[in-house]
Each structure stands twice: as C-alpha cells, then as structure tokens.
Amino acid sequence: MNKVILYCRPGFEKECAAEITDKAAALEIFGFVRVKEHSGYIIFECYQHDEADRLLRKIPFADLIFARQMLLTGELLRDLPPEDRITPIIGMLTGAVNGAGDVRVEVPDTNESKELMKFCRKFTVPLRGALRAQKLLTPQEKANRPVIHVFFIAPGCCYVGYSYSNNNSPFYMGIPRLKFPTEAPSRSTLKLEEAFHVFIPSDEWDERLGSGMYAVDLGASPGGWTYQLVKRSMMVHAVDNGDMAASLMDTGQVIHHRADGFKFEPPRNNVYWLVCDMVEQPARVAQLAADWLVKGWCREAIINLKLPMKKRYEEVCQNLDLLRNSLKENSVYGEIHAKQLYHDREEVTVHIRRFWSAVPGRRDER
Ligand SMILES: C[S@@+](CC[C@H](N)C(=O)[O-])C[C@H]1O[C@@H](n2cnc3c(N)ncnc32)[C@H](O)[C@@H]1O
C-alpha cells in the first residue's frame, strides 16, 4: 500500500492536494497527487513503497486543514463480482492490517454517491462478519486499534485501506453528525458546535466550555454562535449592528452591543472565549484575533476566515503565519489549529489557545 487518500469538501481538492504535498515534502516524502475536481477526495501516491505508512504516522491529522480523513490504501479494486465482493477486499487487507478495531464502509461526500451510501450501509454487516472471521477485525469494537476503511467511489469499485485511530478523524466519512437545534436562530450555529467537537477534547469541555464563563461574539447577529455559548450557560457580549434573536435576549445571558467588532473592547477582564464570524477580509480577522490574544483579552478564540478568493490555500497559510508570528513576536505561547469543517463552505475555522505570555504586565492567566 503506497497511497494516501484524503477526503475533503468537494471543490477543495486542489487545496487539499497542495497542503499534503507541502507537508509531505517537509518530511522529505515525495510523490504525486491525483486530483479529480469535485470528487470529494484526492490520492497522494508516494514514490517509495513504505513512505505512505510513514506519512500516515508522521503528519498529525489535526494539522491538516482541508482533509476530513486520512488513510492508507493500495490499488483501486474494480469490477468486484456482485456475488462475492468480500474476498477481494479481504485479499487487500491480509498482511497489511491485523486486529483492526472498527470498519467503515464509506463514499465521497458528493450528490452522486448518495445512492451508493445505501448499499454501503447494507454491505457493512456481512463484511464485518467476514473480517472478524479472518481476525482482521477484533470481536468487539476497539477504539485504540486501526480502523479499516472501504471507500466506494462507484458501484463495484473501491479503495481498501486503514487509518490509525490516534491520528484520524473519529467520525464516519470524517463528518460529525450534528442535529440542527430548531430553537437556534441560524444554521451557522452548527459551525461553532462542530468547532467545539473538532478542537476541544470532550473530557475538557467542563473546564473550557463551562457554565458561568464570559464570551465575546463578534459579528453575532442573529445569534447562531451566541446560542451555542448560551446553551452552555455562558454570559455573552454579542457585538453586531444587526439584531439578536429575542429568544436569546430573553435568557438574560446576553448583552447586545451595536458596535464595530474591530473597535470593540471587552468590558471586563475575565473573558475566556472570543468567537468571530464577521464577513470580512481574512487578514483583518486574523490580526484582530491575534491582538485580542496578545493583549490577554481572551484565553481562547474561534474565528471563521471567509475564502471568496481564488488562491485559498495560500490565503489560509498567510493568515496562519500572521497569527503565529504575532503571538511569537509578543512572546505569547499558544497553539493554533485550522480546519475546514463540514459545516464550513467557502471558509475555514481557526482555533487559537493562549497558554502563557512571557511579557510581564499583561493580564494574569487564570
Ligand atoms: C455570517 S453573519 C454571522 C452569523 C452568526 N455567527 C450566527 O451564527 O448567527 C456575519 C455578521 O457579521 C456582522 N459584521 C460584519 N462586519 C462587522 C463589523 N465590523 N462589526 C460587527 N459586526 C460585523 C454582520 O452584521 C453579520 O451579522
């Protein structure tokens, strides 16, 4: 197996390809990418045989912006016989993976694949049984073992491979299934909820998304993001010239400021979260978040960078550099991650967490 498949949002294959090529080159792993536009995945084929497995272990999945999933695979299996699709799949896996903890039969996230997905659901049951009989899969699901992926790109036509459970997306097809809360004022609410799932480990939610915390939401109207914060019993300063949903104002947890998000200053010194969904130039938004973190006005930030331009990968890289450099120049130690979430369209979401600052005089860390 010498190929790495990356799932992505259809239309972002080029960005996903540019990113994996850069990250692989940094590890001195070279290869070429197969890109079919709007297919919802790309394939990076390594020149050297064992390099794909190294790539899968060495590139932190959390560092990939445009990939929803990352797995190792071999040649495409074509024309699987309808009377026995399982034997060739087992053949591909034998010797490659042993005792995997789970199996996912998946498709690209495209409209054309919707029909195929129904087949995948049905096919999973006999496939799982056969994989267990061959000891390729453990008798019970095991979260710390590799995951087998069978990725159907057309009827009878699939890639077969595996991902490492400590370096993959835990979600089927790399997509967290979230239900739209009907009482939320906008669908954007799902972006922030997904960001919490992706960026904050669930065992840290109580500490980092806990009740009573203070948050500032820049570009808050009508309140989809504020809703997520209010739902977690936080107190929110919502900044936007537009109206906020009355249902949120009625909670008593929201103070609405009709102000410019670029000029707004936190009215208190214990704001933990800054979230920002303003439709603005990404560089302005990134700089604003950097300023907040450097000044110690918040401890963590989640910002959305809109990407209406052509060179989207380059734009994101520049903005992440801007953030990194701003923190570094001001001796602020923190971490930055960016992801194109499932609920992001022409945009990516960035999470920045400030650990400590070496510069005295800033607000104390809590
Ligand atoms: C995509 S909407 C935000 C949706 C919101 N996150 C939600 O979930 O309902 C972008 C908002 O940014 C606001 N906005 C744009 N520029 C702004 C600025 N300079 N200051 C404050 N708000 C701004 C707009 O008024 C608009 O309501």
The ligand as a Gaussian input file, in Angstrom:
#p B3LYP/6-31G(d) Opt

LIG

0 1
 C      -22.224000      35.365000       8.916000
 S      -23.035000      36.589000       9.860000
 C      -22.869000      35.969000      11.481000
 C      -23.812000      34.866000      11.788000
 C      -23.749000      34.475000      13.257000
 N      -22.467000      33.908000      13.620000
 C      -24.808000      33.462000      13.587000
 O      -24.469000      32.319000      13.881000
 O      -25.996000      33.812000      13.572000
 C      -21.887000      37.876000       9.821000
 C      -22.269000      39.051000      10.715000
 O      -21.110000      39.876000      10.833000
 C      -21.563000      41.188000      11.030000
 N      -20.441000      42.105000      10.791000
 C      -19.739000      42.304000       9.662000
 N      -18.783000      43.244000       9.858000
 C      -18.893000      43.602000      11.161000
 C      -18.199000      44.537000      11.979000
 N      -17.196000      45.262000      11.513000
 N      -18.571000      44.652000      13.269000
 C      -19.587000      43.929000      13.779000
 N      -20.288000      43.035000      13.041000
 C      -19.950000      42.891000      11.750000
 C      -22.739000      41.337000      10.063000
 O      -23.605000      42.368000      10.507000
 C      -23.358000      39.946000      10.146000
 O      -24.453000      39.946000      11.047000

